[in-house]
Amino acid sequence: MYDNKFLPKLSQNLLEILEDNEFYDITIEVGDDPYVKIFRAHMVILNYRSSYLRRILSTNVYKNKNKNDGNLTHIKLPNISPDIFQMVLRYIYGGRLALEEYDTLDIIKILVASSELNLQELTTHLQLFLVENKKNWMEQNFSLVYKTSFEDNSFLKLQNFCTELISKKPEKVFNSIDFISLPEKCMISLIQHDNIKINVIQVWEQVLKWGITQNPELPSDPSSYSKDDFITLKYTLQQCMPCIDFFNLSSKEYLDKVYPYKKVIPKDLRENLFKYFMDHSNNNSELTNITKETDSMAVPSIQNNLSNEKYLNIIVDEINDFIHKLLNKGIDLESLKRHVIEYFKDHNINAQETYTWLLNNQISANSIFLLGYFNFHGIVTSENDGKAFNLFINASGKNHVLAQYFIGYCYLYEHGTIKNEKLAFEYYEKVANKSMSYGQNSAGYCYDCGIGTKKDFKKAFYWYEKAANNGNRKAMHNVGRCYINGNGVEKDYNKAFESFKQSAERGNFIGITKLGYCYYEGIGTKIDRQKAFESYQNGANLGDKIAQNNLASMYEKGEVIAKDIDKAIYWYNKSANQGYEKAKNSLERLHKYL
């Protein structure tokens, strides 16, 4: 229309207002340390151009409506970089954005910022521009585009682009230069995609490539992998494995491409695959021989063959895997000992014969460690911390990750060696850097308490969060503790509650007690004394002295349960016997009036 000829001038005037240093009435702090920049702007323009900024401004104005101190309104946008915000701000004022002049990566960042600021018109325009003009770049950088497309439900055009590319050109997806940097969640979503048209063996090869890339310390040749190397890769791929249909492989594909990595496949699936390919391998004698031998070596078949060296080697490897698994879940060492003893019983394995065999077969790192573990806990032998420590040192020299963790524990708690907090921290951190959650949680604890290193709450939270994301229930409790106290992270009672709940659901008694505390005080959730009582009862039954004290207190007061002084005294006694001072004081107080 003819009238539109005036719009460029209007746009230019508005941009001049943006550059004016005299009439602004708001400052915007954009970015995060170390790169932060202050922008000057005008509330009336921001208010009408962005519904997101309107909400922030209305809240800010409401909070300061009674203040007449002459200070300017000030808001913060820490999630957007200053450079990107400057581009977006020029669009907000002048309705201009010369996309041809920007790098494609910057356009992606502008898109994310536009979504956060709820600039819907710009969000739609940017997606159309990318799909129509930057198709080759997006194919080459599929990982970034795919990840970005699912960050916001408004990125439908990007999502459709990714879906179509997966369906029609999956090879471009897997060959994109940044495929290996896909987050695990995106990787799983990709290989689960209903319309993906690619052979199972190609999916396996790409997933394997992705997993190996996440662990650059792994050798390039799988034949040189140690047991710990396989365990590292196994835990990296554990969420991806159920998404791969191994049963649709040919026998040759399985033998050539999967079998060398059999130790990363979950045991149940591995045994089923052995049986399946053995049944379907009449024309492949090599596979038949291998699978028959391996199938006969599975744990259920070895229980009564302890005299056979081959079978005992497998038992030792299985027990090492079992210990890894439980420690990664956050099981404490005493509970772990009980589980290991039960493992022998459940599998009809003679622990004494195994120990005798270990004494004469100190070859592999697994056997050296396990002999140390027997001595550490006094399983079918007397406890011998000194001998256990020396064996752990020996196994550690063969890069055995469990041994390294126990060395850290020995140095910290003086088992078989003098206390050395610095070495304890170094060994814990070494295990943490191998993506083992028990090492990550312990490294976090060292930073949390200043053990062997300077106290650093941010680093403590970093390792706790890593361990929690890897399924460690102790770490989930520690993450909750950080959120509730604001240690290393901004206080967030809702996140604290969720972390305690996750820890409790996995059986951590401290997490169970903390969950009860949240319900009792209404931290991150509504006050619910009934749920608090139930949590305290669960924690008390698991032996937590604080839960026992809190349960006793509820019985004493008759909260959500009939008042029962006898039960109160019973639980106060339980707690006091573990040295809890509050419980001792409560007992003394009650006895004065009884």
Helices and strands as residue ranges (DSSP letters): G 2-6, H 7-19, E 26-32, E 35-41, H 43-49, H 51-63, E 73-77, H 82-94, G 99-101, H 104-116, H 120-133, H 135-140, H 142-149, H 156-168, H 170-174, G 179-181, H 184-191, H 200-213, G 222-224, H 227-237, G 241-243, G 246-248, H 251-253, I 254-258, G 259-264, H 267-279, H 285-296, G 299-301, H 309-329, H 333-346, H 351-359, H 365-377, H 385-396, H 401-413, H 421-432, H 437-449, H 457-469, H 473-485, H 493-505, H 509-521, H 529-541, H 545-557, H 565-576, H 581-593
